[in-house]
Amino acid sequence: MVKLTEVIAKFLKKNEINSAFGLQGGAVVHIFDSLEENNLNVTYCHHE
């Protein structure tokens, strides 16, 4: 079964989007994992 986060990561890569930015947290861990697995550059921003 294909994960939605995997589909999103492949879509971004196919459209030549090579970087993503975001805040870390439990709710987004799956998308960040999929982005990194598809060799996108992920920049983690911090707050507080």
Secondary structure, 3 states (H helix, E strand, C coil): CCCHHHHHHHHHHHCCCCEEEEECCCCCHHHHHHHHHCCCEEEEECCC
